[in-house]
Amino acid sequence: MRLSFRFLLMLVPALAVVVLGFFTVMDRIEWEAVQKDLGQRARLVASSLEDTLVSELAATRSEKSRREAIEKTLNRTSSNSHVWGLELCSGEGKVIAYSSSVTPSFACEAAPRLSQEKADLFSVEGELFHRAVYAILNEQGKVAAYLMVIHNPSVFMAQNKRVLLNRKFVVGAFLCLVLMISVVTVLVHRWSVSQPIEQVSQAMKALLRGDVAKFTKAFENSAFAPLVEDLDKVLRTLRNAKAESEESNADLWSPTRLRNEVQRLFGDSRLCIIANREPYIHNRKGKNIDVVFPASGLVTAVEPIVRACSGLWIGHGSGTADRETADKRGLILVPPGKPEYALKRVWLTREQEHGYYYGFANEGLWPLCHIAHTRPLFRVDDYHHYRDVNQIFAEKFAEEMTEARPIALIQDYHFALLPGYIRQLKPEAITALFWHIPWPNPEVIRICPWKTELLRGMLGADLIGFHIQYHCNNFLDAVDTFLEARVDRENFSVTIAGHTCYVKPFPISVEWPSKYAVSGEQIPEVRFALLEELGLPQDAWIGLGVDRLDYTKGIVERLLAVERMLERRPDAVGKFVFIQISAPSRTHIKRYKELDDEVREVAARINSRFHQPGYEPIMLRIAHHDSPTVFRYYAAADVLLVTSLHDGMNLVAKEYVSARTDNGGALVLSSFTGAAREMNDALIVNPYDIEETAKAIYKGLTMNAEERVERMTRLRHQIASNNVYTWAGRFLAEVKAISELRESRAMGARVNGST
């Protein structure tokens, strides 16, 4: 009953406030409407009398007869137009004439002032009057007199009494109805909801304690009785599964373990993530503001770190509503609604963004590092913007991180110069750079005109992380080739200008378990629904590709391999459908526009070649898809094709494995991805070898169930053991170790100096 009493206790005052507010607002609206109506009536009266009054005032007769004639006119008009009274005043504010219902006490001296302002209200002997004054102009356009039109508002308000009475009756009936519904709702809630829920709660507690007999007795005469046995079985199964899970996953990294590890390593120290992309983007959509969490592997991998320590994220503010949602310093607390850390947005000009991001980073460094047969473009203006933006981010870091020894975790190829700039501004800062894309051999790096500046900037970090050892080796080779520095290949470190930087591999991964993955039991339902949406038969073979629309992803080569598979295997024609999901990317750059045209052209040609009534083998989905949608496709796909021509890691392959909770599906994986070093149970291919890739596609489709399950089970175990939290934990542990080593060396230097 306490819940019911609280419900009524809140409802009754709320209704009282609503009704009081309703009447107050309606009275104000009614009164304003009356005043407006009186003003319009007064204006009409003045307009109708103006010519007559001008004639009377100009007539050549005695003052007495002129006043009598004017008063006669005023009395006639007053009685015919529902005007309470009329008064004519001279330009000096003296009384000329007035109707019989008023006296000169209505203050003609106010007439000149009122004619320039709004009408006013005044009181005589406790009664309220409405007064409006209009100038009467003679034939020369000069003021001949002022006409004061006086109404009694109470006459008009009285006309609305019936309306007010009806309104009160409707409100009263509404209140009675609401109170009746409230009482009935409270009673129904008590009898039909509260008591049964309390009964179920007590009985479930007994069952969870293992007291099945008590649980059964509580429901022996209840409609829930048939569920007792099934619930008991379910709970037994869950207990067993939990025990097995705890036993097998004791060493797995999780968000909780990562949070505890960050606090153990760094205590109350804040960590700062610096990345080009921000984790939450505010975009204006009409009158509303949408919050977007970008589908980015980098954001997914790094955000748990900054959440764990309530740190700071510095990123480029690119959203259309980013400025209006942040404070003057560009700061905003995120996630929205449940803030856990601060996001500092950096504002760039259009020229800076085009030069630094689209120019030097993505037309220069991206193709240079990926060796995907697209010629890198290096323009001096782009490099200058790249250098300036790196300097801006360093200054923003120095402004916000005022600790004695702040920690910066810099992300990716957008900030090769940033570690060096931070070291200049904050020499005591601990700086780690993670390079998310490949690092090529020295012969390729030689192409870049500013290679030495980039290498020196990167070596300003205390730690540089790559996905695989091969990229670490290439980086050390480049340093050895182009810089005067001491390269220690045993400890994988570089010492330059008295500073030591360590270079180590940290293979990045995905969250485990994925929040978007459905259970193994649900996958057949998800597949059935998706095939139905796509208009495909339930026995169709589904191939899938999920990538940004980028020339490094080997999408064209993938389509050619599908074409070759259909040539070699006629039994697949009419049954196999390949779905390519590609998010448009970097559309400002010419090469990406050309790739879009090329992919569409190749897909159209293949569809034309193998077309049958109701069947085309290639389905292009070139648009942005959110993560839940992509995971539906993962769950339905018989084979996923990851055929990158060169990739740092490629998290799509790992996402697919995390989505296959049924241990089904097959993965065709390029040997030129970092993931291929770990995922040995995938079908590894050379994406340039169309024949080999075609054979792998068919093998993935026709693989026997036992082999399919064995391969996917091992892949899932590998990803679970090396998930994104494992990556973050290992990377941060190395940062901490290097920090302590630096402190130890500094202390040793101070001791030696003092002796």
PEBELGI-V218263 format. One record per residue. N is the residue number from 1. SS is DSSP state (@ for helix, = for strand, . for the rest). PHI is phi as a letter, one per 40 degrees, with the letter a starting at -180 (NA if undefined). PSI is psi in degrees with one decimal (999 if undefined). Layout:
n->(N,N)
ss->(SS,SS)
phi->(PHI,PHI)
psi->(PSI,PSI)
This chain:
n->(1,2,3,4,5,6,7,8,9,10,11,12,13,14,15,16,17,18,19,20,21,22,23,24,25,26,27,28,29,30,31,32,33,34,35,36,37,38,39,40,41,42,43,44,45,46,47,48,49,50,51,52,53,54,55,56,57,58,59,60,61,62,63,64,65,66,67,68,69,70,71,72,73,74,75,76,77,78,79,80,81,82,83,84,85,86,87,88,89,90,91,92,93,94,95,96,97,98,99,100,101,102,103,104,105,106,107,108,109,110,111,112,113,114,115,116,117,118,119,120,121,122,123,124,125,126,127,128,129,130,131,132,133,134,135,136,137,138,139,140,141,142,143,144,145,146,147,148,149,150,151,152,153,154,155,156,157,158,159,160,161,162,163,164,165,166,167,168,169,170,171,172,173,174,175,176,177,178,179,180,181,182,183,184,185,186,187,188,189,190,191,192,193,194,195,196,197,198,199,200,201,202,203,204,205,206,207,208,209,210,211,212,213,214,215,216,217,218,219,220,221,222,223,224,225,226,227,228,229,230,231,232,233,234,235,236,237,238,239,240,241,242,243,244,245,246,247,248,249,250,251,252,253,254,255,256,257,258,259,260,261,262,263,264,265,266,267,268,269,270,271,272,273,274,275,276,277,278,279,280,281,282,283,284,285,286,287,288,289,290,291,292,293,294,295,296,297,298,299,300,301,302,303,304,305,306,307,308,309,310,311,312,313,314,315,316,317,318,319,320,321,322,323,324,325,326,327,328,329,330,331,332,333,334,335,336,337,338,339,340,341,342,343,344,345,346,347,348,349,350,351,352,353,354,355,356,357,358,359,360,361,362,363,364,365,366,367,368,369,370,371,372,373,374,375,376,377,378,379,380,381,382,383,384,385,386,387,388,389,390,391,392,393,394,395,396,397,398,399,400,401,402,403,404,405,406,407,408,409,410,411,412,413,414,415,416,417,418,419,420,421,422,423,424,425,426,427,428,429,430,431,432,433,434,435,436,437,438,439,440,441,442,443,444,445,446,447,448,449,450,451,452,453,454,455,456,457,458,459,460,461,462,463,464,465,466,467,468,469,470,471,472,473,474,475,476,477,478,479,480,481,482,483,484,485,486,487,488,489,490,491,492,493,494,495,496,497,498,499,500,501,502,503,504,505,506,507,508,509,510,511,512,513,514,515,516,517,518,519,520,521,522,523,524,525,526,527,528,529,530,531,532,533,534,535,536,537,538,539,540,541,542,543,544,545,546,547,548,549,550,551,552,553,554,555,556,557,558,559,560,561,562,563,564,565,566,567,568,569,570,571,572,573,574,575,576,577,578,579,580,581,582,583,584,585,586,587,588,589,590,591,592,593,594,595,596,597,598,599,600,601,602,603,604,605,606,607,608,609,610,611,612,613,614,615,616,617,618,619,620,621,622,623,624,625,626,627,628,629,630,631,632,633,634,635,636,637,638,639,640,641,642,643,644,645,646,647,648,649,650,651,652,653,654,655,656,657,658,659,660,661,662,663,664,665,666,667,668,669,670,671,672,673,674,675,676,677,678,679,680,681,682,683,684,685,686,687,688,689,690,691,692,693,694,695,696,697,698,699,700,701,702,703,704,705,706,707,708,709,710,711,712,713,714,715,716,717,718,719,720,721,722,723,724,725,726,727,728,729,730,731,732,733,734,735,736,737,738,739,740,741,742,743,744,745,746,747,748,749,750,751,752,753,754,755)
ss->(.,@,@,@,@,@,@,@,@,@,@,@,@,@,@,@,@,@,@,@,@,@,@,@,@,@,@,@,@,@,@,@,@,@,@,@,@,@,@,@,@,@,@,@,@,@,@,@,@,@,@,@,@,@,@,@,@,@,.,.,.,.,@,@,@,@,@,@,@,@,@,@,@,@,@,@,@,@,@,@,.,.,.,.,=,=,=,=,=,.,.,.,.,.,=,=,=,=,.,.,.,.,.,@,@,@,.,@,@,@,@,@,@,@,@,@,.,.,.,=,=,=,=,=,.,.,=,=,=,=,=,=,=,=,=,=,=,.,.,.,.,.,=,=,=,=,=,=,=,=,=,.,@,@,@,@,@,@,@,.,@,@,@,@,@,@,@,@,@,@,@,@,@,@,@,@,@,@,@,@,@,@,@,@,@,@,@,@,@,@,@,@,@,@,@,@,@,@,@,@,@,@,@,@,@,@,@,@,.,.,.,@,@,@,@,@,@,@,.,.,.,.,.,.,.,.,@,@,@,@,@,@,@,@,@,@,@,@,@,@,@,@,@,@,@,@,@,@,.,.,.,.,.,.,@,@,@,@,@,@,@,@,@,@,@,@,.,.,.,.,=,=,=,=,.,.,.,.,.,.,=,=,=,=,=,.,.,=,=,=,=,=,.,.,.,.,@,@,@,@,@,@,@,@,@,@,@,@,.,.,.,=,=,=,=,=,.,.,.,.,.,@,@,@,@,.,.,.,.,.,=,=,=,=,.,.,.,.,.,.,=,=,=,=,=,=,.,.,.,@,@,@,@,@,@,@,@,@,@,@,@,@,@,@,@,@,@,@,@,@,.,.,.,.,.,.,.,.,.,@,@,@,@,@,@,@,@,@,@,@,@,@,@,@,@,@,@,@,@,@,.,.,.,.,.,.,=,=,=,=,=,.,@,@,@,.,.,@,@,@,@,@,@,@,@,.,.,.,.,=,=,=,=,=,.,.,.,.,.,.,.,@,@,@,@,.,.,.,.,.,@,@,@,@,@,@,@,@,.,.,.,.,=,=,=,=,.,.,@,@,@,@,@,@,@,@,@,@,@,@,@,@,.,.,.,=,=,=,.,.,.,.,=,=,=,=,.,.,=,=,=,=,=,=,=,.,.,.,.,.,.,.,.,.,.,.,.,.,.,@,@,@,@,@,@,@,@,@,@,@,@,@,@,@,.,.,.,.,.,.,=,=,=,=,=,=,=,=,.,.,@,@,@,.,@,@,@,@,@,@,@,@,@,@,@,@,@,@,.,@,@,@,.,.,.,=,=,=,=,=,=,=,=,.,.,.,.,.,.,@,@,@,@,@,@,@,@,@,@,@,@,@,@,@,@,@,@,@,@,@,.,=,.,.,=,.,.,=,=,=,=,=,.,.,.,.,@,@,@,@,@,@,@,@,@,@,.,.,=,=,=,=,.,.,.,.,.,.,.,.,@,@,@,@,@,@,@,@,@,.,.,.,.,.,.,=,=,=,=,=,.,.,.,@,@,@,@,.,.,.,.,.,=,=,=,.,.,.,.,@,@,@,@,@,@,@,@,@,@,@,@,@,.,.,@,@,@,@,@,@,@,@,@,@,@,@,@,@,@,@,@,.,.,@,@,@,@,@,@,@,@,@,@,@,@,@,@,@,@,@,@,@,@,@,@,@,@,@,@,@,@,@,@,@,.)
phi->(NA,c,c,c,c,c,d,c,c,c,c,c,c,c,c,c,c,c,c,d,c,c,c,c,c,c,c,c,c,c,c,c,c,c,c,c,c,c,c,c,c,c,c,c,c,c,c,c,c,d,c,c,c,c,c,c,c,c,c,c,a,c,c,c,c,c,c,c,c,c,c,c,c,c,c,c,c,c,c,c,b,g,c,c,a,b,a,b,b,c,c,c,g,b,c,b,a,a,c,c,c,b,b,c,c,c,g,c,c,c,c,d,c,c,c,c,b,c,c,b,b,a,b,b,f,g,b,c,b,b,b,b,b,b,c,b,c,c,c,c,g,c,c,c,a,b,b,b,b,b,b,b,c,c,c,c,c,c,c,c,c,c,c,c,c,c,c,c,c,c,c,c,c,c,c,c,c,c,c,c,c,c,c,c,c,c,c,c,d,c,c,b,b,c,c,c,c,c,c,c,d,c,c,c,c,c,c,c,c,g,c,c,c,c,c,c,c,c,b,c,b,b,c,c,d,c,c,d,c,c,c,c,c,c,c,c,c,c,c,c,c,c,c,c,c,c,c,c,b,d,c,c,c,b,d,c,c,c,c,c,c,c,c,c,c,b,f,c,c,c,b,b,c,b,a,c,c,c,c,b,b,b,b,c,b,g,c,b,b,c,b,b,b,c,c,b,c,c,c,c,c,c,d,d,c,c,c,c,b,f,c,b,b,b,a,c,c,b,c,c,b,c,c,c,c,b,c,c,c,g,c,a,c,b,c,d,g,a,c,b,a,b,b,b,c,b,c,b,c,c,c,c,c,c,c,c,c,c,c,c,c,b,b,b,c,d,c,c,c,c,f,b,g,b,c,c,b,b,b,c,c,c,c,c,c,d,c,c,c,c,c,c,c,c,c,c,c,c,c,c,c,c,c,c,b,c,b,b,b,c,b,g,c,c,b,c,c,c,d,c,c,c,c,c,c,b,d,c,c,c,b,b,b,b,c,c,b,c,b,c,c,d,c,c,c,d,c,c,c,b,c,c,c,c,c,c,c,c,c,c,c,c,a,b,b,b,c,b,c,d,c,c,c,c,c,c,c,c,c,c,c,b,b,c,a,c,b,b,c,c,c,f,b,b,b,a,f,g,b,b,b,c,b,a,c,a,c,c,a,b,c,a,c,c,c,c,c,c,c,d,c,c,d,d,c,c,c,d,c,c,c,c,c,c,g,b,c,c,c,c,c,b,b,b,b,b,a,c,c,b,c,c,c,g,c,c,d,c,c,c,c,c,c,c,c,c,c,c,b,d,c,c,c,g,b,c,b,b,b,b,c,b,c,d,a,f,c,c,c,d,c,c,c,c,c,d,c,c,c,c,c,c,c,c,c,c,c,c,c,b,c,b,d,g,b,b,c,b,b,c,b,c,a,c,b,c,c,d,c,c,c,c,c,d,c,c,c,c,a,b,b,b,b,d,c,a,a,c,b,g,c,c,d,c,c,c,c,c,c,c,c,c,f,b,g,b,b,b,b,c,c,c,b,c,c,c,c,b,c,c,c,c,c,c,b,c,c,c,c,c,c,c,c,c,c,c,c,c,c,c,c,b,d,c,d,c,c,d,c,c,c,c,c,c,c,c,c,c,c,c,c,b,c,c,c,c,d,c,c,c,c,c,c,c,c,c,c,c,c,c,c,c,c,c,c,c,c,c,c,c,c,c,c,c,c)
psi->(-24.9,-38.1,-41.8,-42.0,-42.6,-37.7,-49.2,-38.6,-33.8,-34.2,-46.0,-51.5,-36.5,-43.5,-39.9,-43.8,-42.0,-45.7,-45.1,-45.7,-37.8,-49.2,-38.6,-46.9,-43.2,-39.6,-40.9,-43.5,-41.9,-44.6,-41.6,-36.3,-40.2,-44.7,-39.6,-41.8,-39.6,-39.4,-41.9,-40.8,-43.2,-39.7,-40.3,-41.1,-46.5,-42.4,-39.9,-25.4,-12.9,-49.4,-43.7,-44.6,-37.5,-41.2,-44.2,-41.3,-28.2,-8.1,143.0,86.8,177.0,156.6,-37.4,-47.1,-33.9,-40.7,-39.1,-42.2,-40.4,-42.4,-34.9,-43.6,-42.4,-41.2,-41.3,-44.7,-40.2,-39.8,-26.8,-15.6,14.6,25.5,135.1,-37.0,158.1,144.2,132.0,127.8,151.5,172.0,-21.7,2.6,22.8,152.8,130.3,-49.1,160.5,156.0,163.1,-17.3,-8.9,171.1,163.8,-5.2,-4.9,14.0,79.7,-23.9,-18.5,-6.5,-48.6,-39.4,-46.4,-29.0,-20.7,-10.0,-172.0,163.4,158.7,172.4,140.9,162.6,137.7,115.3,42.7,-1.5,137.5,136.1,153.8,126.4,126.9,136.6,134.6,137.4,133.6,116.3,139.1,-173.3,-21.9,1.3,9.1,158.9,116.9,-31.5,175.2,130.7,122.6,118.5,121.7,127.7,153.3,105.8,-26.0,-27.2,-41.4,-34.5,-33.5,-30.2,-20.9,5.9,-39.1,-38.9,-43.2,-40.2,-43.4,-38.9,-42.1,-37.3,-42.4,-43.3,-41.2,-43.8,-38.7,-42.5,-44.0,-42.7,-43.6,-43.1,-39.3,-43.7,-39.2,-45.7,-44.3,-41.1,-42.3,-44.1,-43.4,-42.4,-42.4,-47.0,-36.8,-16.2,-58.1,-50.5,-47.4,-38.7,-42.3,-41.1,-45.2,-41.3,-47.2,-41.9,-39.2,-36.7,-39.4,-41.2,-40.2,-28.1,-8.0,4.3,74.0,-36.4,-44.5,-39.2,-45.0,-41.8,-39.1,-25.9,13.7,-26.8,23.2,159.6,-14.7,-3.4,-41.9,-17.1,-12.9,-52.8,-42.4,-40.4,-39.9,-43.3,-42.5,-45.2,-37.2,-43.7,-42.8,-39.8,-45.0,-43.3,-39.5,-43.4,-44.6,-39.9,-44.5,-34.9,-42.8,-25.9,19.2,-31.1,2.9,142.6,143.5,170.2,-38.1,-44.3,-39.1,-43.5,-45.1,-38.4,-41.4,-43.9,-35.7,-41.2,-41.9,-5.3,-127.6,2.0,138.5,144.4,146.5,121.1,130.3,118.1,152.5,-42.5,140.6,151.3,-20.3,125.6,130.2,119.9,137.7,132.4,93.6,-126.2,-8.1,165.1,123.0,142.4,124.4,130.0,106.3,141.1,78.5,130.1,-36.8,-47.6,-45.0,-37.9,-36.8,-28.8,-37.7,-29.0,-51.5,-29.6,-41.5,-29.9,14.9,47.9,-149.3,139.2,125.2,122.4,166.1,122.9,99.4,-7.9,152.3,-17.3,16.5,-41.3,-43.5,-14.9,-10.8,164.6,-171.8,-27.3,3.3,14.2,144.6,143.0,135.3,162.6,155.1,134.5,-25.8,68.3,135.3,-18.3,171.4,140.8,123.6,121.7,135.5,128.6,131.1,148.9,163.8,-38.5,-41.1,-44.0,-45.0,-40.4,-47.5,-47.6,-60.8,-33.7,-86.7,-44.1,-47.8,-17.1,-12.7,-73.0,-39.2,-57.2,-30.7,-46.2,-26.8,-13.2,52.3,27.7,26.7,123.5,127.5,146.9,126.7,113.1,140.2,-37.5,-39.5,-42.7,-39.5,-41.5,-40.7,-45.0,-43.2,-42.1,-40.5,-39.0,-41.0,-45.3,-36.7,-42.1,-40.3,-38.2,-46.3,-35.0,-44.0,-38.4,88.5,4.4,161.3,-38.3,75.6,158.1,123.9,128.1,100.3,137.4,117.2,-179.2,-5.1,-16.3,47.9,-31.7,-15.1,-43.0,-40.8,-41.4,-39.8,-39.7,-33.1,-41.5,-35.8,79.5,-27.0,-5.8,145.4,120.0,128.6,134.8,125.1,123.3,108.3,-7.4,172.7,161.3,119.0,178.9,166.3,-32.5,-33.7,-44.0,-28.6,-28.0,-34.4,125.0,-23.8,34.9,-40.9,-38.6,-41.4,-45.6,-44.0,-40.8,-45.5,-38.5,-4.0,-15.6,157.9,-27.0,132.2,127.0,136.2,170.2,-39.2,161.6,-33.2,-42.0,-35.1,-45.7,-44.0,-41.0,-45.4,-37.4,-40.8,-43.7,-44.2,-32.6,-40.7,-9.6,154.0,94.0,159.9,115.1,117.9,102.2,-13.7,-43.7,0.9,61.2,159.9,129.7,124.9,132.1,39.0,0.8,136.9,131.0,132.7,143.4,113.6,156.1,138.6,92.0,117.8,160.5,-160.7,167.2,149.5,127.9,154.9,136.3,-12.1,-10.3,140.1,164.3,159.5,-34.4,-25.7,-17.2,-43.1,-36.6,-42.5,-43.1,-44.7,-46.6,-40.6,-42.9,-37.0,-42.3,-39.4,-5.9,31.0,149.2,155.5,-17.7,14.1,150.2,129.5,120.5,149.2,140.8,134.5,111.6,161.3,153.5,85.2,142.4,-15.3,-12.0,-5.8,35.8,-42.2,-46.1,-37.1,-44.6,-38.2,-34.7,-37.9,-43.1,-43.6,-38.3,-41.5,-33.3,-46.6,-26.1,84.4,-25.7,-17.7,-20.9,128.8,-15.4,-36.6,130.0,129.0,124.3,119.6,111.5,119.1,121.9,128.2,142.5,135.1,49.1,-11.2,-17.5,132.5,-43.4,-32.3,-35.5,-41.9,-38.6,-41.2,-47.6,-41.0,-44.3,-45.3,-39.3,-46.0,-42.9,-42.5,-39.8,-44.2,-41.3,-39.4,-36.7,-40.8,15.7,137.7,162.0,119.9,10.2,129.8,133.7,-22.6,128.4,111.5,134.7,75.6,91.9,164.7,131.8,137.0,166.3,-44.4,-37.5,-44.7,-39.9,-25.6,-42.0,-40.6,-46.2,-29.8,-17.6,134.5,-30.4,136.9,132.3,115.3,97.4,43.7,140.6,-25.6,129.6,143.3,-51.9,-61.4,97.3,-12.7,-41.5,-42.0,-34.4,-41.7,-43.9,-41.3,-26.2,-21.6,68.9,-10.2,3.5,28.1,-176.2,166.7,147.2,121.1,118.3,133.2,138.8,-11.7,16.6,152.5,-30.8,-30.3,-22.8,-25.5,-37.2,70.8,-18.7,0.9,166.3,98.3,130.7,159.8,110.4,-20.1,-18.9,92.8,-39.7,-47.3,-42.1,-39.6,-43.2,-39.4,-36.3,-46.9,-36.8,-41.2,-34.2,-34.5,5.6,140.2,153.6,-38.5,-46.0,-39.6,-47.9,-41.8,-46.1,-48.5,-34.7,-43.9,-39.1,-42.5,-39.0,-39.3,-44.2,-40.7,-40.2,-22.6,62.7,-174.7,-30.3,-32.3,-47.3,-49.1,-41.7,-44.0,-40.7,-45.3,-36.1,-38.7,-39.3,-43.9,-43.5,-42.0,-37.3,-45.1,-37.6,-40.8,-42.6,-40.7,-42.9,-39.5,-39.5,-42.2,-39.5,-37.8,-40.7,-46.4,-37.1,-36.0,-25.3,999)
